[in-house]
Amino acid sequence: MKIVQLLPELNEGGVERGVVELSRELVKRGLQSVVISNGGKLITQLESDGALHVRLDVCSKNILTAPWRIFKLYRTLKSLKPDILHVRSRVPAWMVFFANAFLHIPLISTVHGFNGVSFYSRIMTHSSHVICVSNAIKTYIQKHYNTSESKITVIPRGVDLEKFNPNHLDKIFMDEFISQFSLQGKWVVSTIGRITQLKDLETFIKAIAILKKDFPNIVGLVVGGVREDKQKYFESLQTLVESLHVKEQILFCGSTDKVAEVYALSDIVVSSSKKPESFGRSVAEAIALNTPVVATNHGGVLDIIMDGENGYFTAIGDEVDLAKNIAKAKILRFDGYNYIKENFSLEKMMNSTIGIYKGLGK
């Protein structure tokens, strides 16, 4: 069986990582994996895992160039002869809608986020089967697009339990990271992900400032890269840190591919997003490493966190409530690895996804 996944680009992001992981696991199981995108830094990893990457512009929203790009996609799909098409984003979905009109290849879409309700977004429900990454996403598309229950399957993003495994950590990196940021003897509270307004890092910083009074050894780590268009926002966060006198408590650590190690060395992980997370992969990954998570009370994380057992929910934009829940989470102890293995593992995701492929590809 040959599966073609389509997404705009293969750069940093949860959707992109998910495509690469799914592709790798397909190859391991003896299936043919092809990914069509406009390129990106994850191509090397994708190809080293045994998949084929085809570079096509399925990223641009330019209507004037769309007919030619759709025709090239049509020729590519006709040549590849895939058994299944799997679209991950709206622009590729629209291009496939036209390119596949005469090919009639079975089509699956995965709805990854709470996109604005519109005719443009509706295309993600115009497929043979729709995968939703959480029950929150399922409820959202049913409410706004009346998508039939019979064509929806909820498949949470799977956590790679080889990588996010307490026994498979890079101890040398962890020691160096602890030394680099002087974390010895500190109570480490981390938030991990690209620096954007949606992450509501202001509330995280204010919560750390509140906790500093009772927990003088607290350190808040902000681990994530800053895109050029987010530079002003990053500067505003630095200004906030100075105004609250928490320059020693808030550390901007930049991005790293050793996120498992950062989760493991953290005492608590925080996800304070203003916008509901479609799934909350970072939450599941942190819990797999037995680190409690405090997250805003909406979106896909509602499926993951067991309130009072492996984390707590907190009110959106409320630094006082966030600080209170971080303090409560300090004493939580649990077997997060086996909890994630039973409910949100990559293997479980693969079995469910391949089951849908085989059901449509007959």
Backbone hydrogen bonds, N-H to C=O, Kabsch-Sander energy under -0.5 kcal/mol:
donor,donor_aa,acceptor,acceptor_aa,energy
3,I,1,M,-0.5
3,I,32,Q,-2.9
4,V,84,I,-2.4
5,Q,3,I,-0.5
5,Q,34,V,-2.7
6,L,86,H,-2.4
7,L,36,I,-1.9
10,L,39,G,-2.7
17,R,13,G,-2.4
18,G,14,G,-2.3
19,V,15,V,-2.2
20,V,16,E,-2.2
21,E,17,R,-2.5
22,L,18,G,-2.6
23,S,19,V,-2.5
24,R,20,V,-2.3
25,E,21,E,-2.2
26,L,22,L,-2.2
27,V,23,S,-2.1
28,K,24,R,-2.0
29,R,25,E,-1.3
30,G,27,V,-1.9
31,L,26,L,-2.5
32,Q,1,M,-2.6
34,V,3,I,-2.5
35,V,52,L,-2.6
36,I,5,Q,-2.8
37,S,35,V,-0.5
37,S,54,V,-1.7
38,N,8,P,-2.6
42,L,10,L,-2.6
43,I,40,G,-1.5
46,L,42,L,-2.4
47,E,43,I,-2.9
48,S,44,T,-2.2
49,D,45,Q,-1.3
50,G,47,E,-1.5
51,A,46,L,-1.7
52,L,33,S,-2.3
54,V,35,V,-2.6
55,R,53,H,-0.5
56,L,37,S,-2.3
56,L,54,V,-0.7
58,V,56,L,-1.7
63,I,61,K,-0.6
66,A,62,N,-0.7
69,R,65,T,-2.0
70,I,66,A,-2.9
71,F,67,P,-2.1
72,K,68,W,-2.1
73,L,69,R,-2.0
74,Y,70,I,-2.6
75,R,71,F,-2.4
76,T,72,K,-2.2
77,L,73,L,-2.8
78,K,74,Y,-2.4
79,S,75,R,-1.9
80,L,76,T,-2.6
81,K,77,L,-2.2
83,D,2,K,-2.4
84,I,2,K,-1.6
85,L,106,P,-2.6
86,H,4,V,-2.7
87,V,108,I,-2.6
88,R,6,L,-2.1
93,A,89,S,-1.8
94,W,90,R,-2.4
95,M,91,V,-2.2
96,V,92,P,-2.7
97,F,93,A,-2.1
98,F,94,W,-1.4
99,A,95,M,-2.8
100,N,96,V,-2.7
101,A,98,F,-1.2
104,H,100,N,-2.4
108,I,85,L,-2.9
109,S,129,H,-2.1
110,T,87,V,-2.0
111,V,109,S,-0.5
111,V,131,I,-2.8
112,H,110,T,-0.8
115,N,113,G,-1.6
122,R,118,S,-1.7
123,I,119,F,-0.6
123,I,120,Y,-0.7
124,M,121,S,-1.9
125,T,122,R,-2.5
126,H,123,I,-1.5
127,S,125,T,-1.4
128,S,107,L,-1.5
129,H,107,L,-1.2
130,V,151,K,-3.4
131,I,109,S,-3.2
132,C,153,T,-2.4
133,V,111,V,-1.2
138,K,134,S,-1.9
139,T,135,N,-2.5
140,Y,136,A,-1.8
141,I,137,I,-2.4
142,Q,138,K,-2.1
143,K,139,T,-2.1
144,H,140,Y,-2.1
145,Y,141,I,-2.4
146,N,142,Q,-1.1
147,T,141,I,-0.9
151,K,148,S,-1.3
152,I,149,E,-1.4
153,T,130,V,-2.3
155,I,132,C,-2.5
155,I,153,T,-0.7
159,V,344,F,-2.8
161,L,159,V,-1.0
164,F,160,D,-3.0
165,N,163,K,-1.3
168,H,165,N,-2.2
171,K,169,L,-1.3
174,M,170,D,-2.1
175,D,171,K,-2.5
176,E,172,I,-2.4
177,F,173,F,-3.0
178,I,174,M,-2.7
179,S,175,D,-2.1
180,Q,176,E,-3.0
181,F,177,F,-2.1
182,S,179,S,-1.1
183,L,178,I,-2.8
186,K,183,L,-2.2
187,W,217,N,-2.1
188,V,186,K,-0.8
189,V,187,W,-0.6
189,V,219,V,-2.9
190,S,268,I,-2.7
191,T,221,L,-2.5
193,G,223,V,-2.8
195,I,225,G,-2.4
196,T,194,R,-0.9
199,K,196,T,-1.2
200,D,197,Q,-1.6
204,F,200,D,-1.2
205,I,201,L,-2.6
206,K,202,E,-2.5
207,A,203,T,-2.1
208,I,204,F,-2.0
209,A,205,I,-2.0
210,I,206,K,-1.8
211,L,207,A,-2.4
212,K,208,I,-1.7
213,K,210,I,-1.1
214,D,211,L,-0.7
215,F,211,L,-2.8
218,I,215,F,-2.1
219,V,187,W,-2.6
220,G,249,Q,-3.7
221,L,189,V,-2.4
221,L,219,V,-0.6
222,V,251,L,-2.9
223,V,191,T,-2.5
223,V,221,L,-0.7
224,G,222,V,-0.7
224,G,254,G,-0.6
227,R,225,G,-0.5
230,K,227,R,-1.8
231,Q,228,E,-1.3
234,F,230,K,-2.3
235,E,231,Q,-2.3
236,S,232,K,-1.9
237,L,233,Y,-1.7
238,Q,234,F,-1.9
239,T,235,E,-2.1
240,L,236,S,-2.0
241,V,237,L,-2.4
242,E,238,Q,-1.9
243,S,239,T,-2.3
244,L,240,L,-1.8
245,H,242,E,-0.9
246,V,241,V,-2.3
250,I,246,V,-2.5
251,L,220,G,-2.7
251,L,249,Q,-0.6
252,F,250,I,-0.5
253,C,222,V,-2.3
253,C,251,L,-0.8
254,G,222,V,-0.6
262,V,258,K,-1.6
263,Y,259,V,-2.7
264,A,260,A,-2.2
265,L,261,E,-2.0
266,S,262,V,-0.9
266,S,263,Y,-0.6
267,D,188,V,-2.5
268,I,188,V,-1.7
269,V,292,P,-2.4
270,V,190,S,-3.2
271,S,294,V,-2.6
274,K,198,L,-2.9
275,K,198,L,-0.7
277,E,298,H,-0.5
284,A,280,G,-1.8
285,E,281,R,-2.7
286,A,282,S,-2.2
287,I,283,V,-2.2
288,A,284,A,-2.0
289,L,285,E,-0.9
289,L,286,A,-0.8
290,N,287,I,-2.3
291,T,286,A,-2.1
293,V,310,N,-1.6
294,V,269,V,-2.3
295,A,293,V,-0.5
295,A,312,Y,-2.1
296,T,271,S,-2.1
297,N,314,T,-2.0
298,H,296,T,-2.2
300,G,277,E,-3.7
301,V,298,H,-0.6
302,L,299,G,-1.6
303,D,300,G,-1.9
304,I,301,V,-1.0
305,I,301,V,-2.2
307,D,305,I,-0.9
308,G,311,G,-3.4
309,E,306,M,-2.9
310,N,306,M,-1.9
311,G,306,M,-0.8
312,Y,293,V,-1.7
314,T,295,A,-2.1
318,D,315,A,-1.2
319,E,317,G,-0.7
322,L,318,D,-2.3
323,A,319,E,-2.5
324,K,320,V,-2.2
325,N,321,D,-2.2
326,I,322,L,-2.4
327,A,323,A,-2.1
328,K,324,K,-1.8
329,A,325,N,-2.1
330,K,326,I,-0.7
330,K,327,A,-0.7
331,I,328,K,-1.1
332,L,329,A,-1.4
336,G,334,F,-1.1
339,Y,335,D,-1.3
340,I,336,G,-2.6
341,K,337,Y,-2.4
342,E,338,N,-2.0
343,N,339,Y,-1.3
344,F,340,I,-3.1
346,L,159,V,-2.1
349,M,345,S,-2.0
350,M,346,L,-2.7
351,N,347,E,-2.5
352,S,348,K,-1.8
353,T,349,M,-2.6
354,I,350,M,-3.0
355,G,351,N,-1.6
356,I,352,S,-1.5
357,Y,353,T,-2.3
358,K,354,I,-2.8
359,G,355,G,-1.7
360,L,356,I,-1.9
361,G,357,Y,-2.4
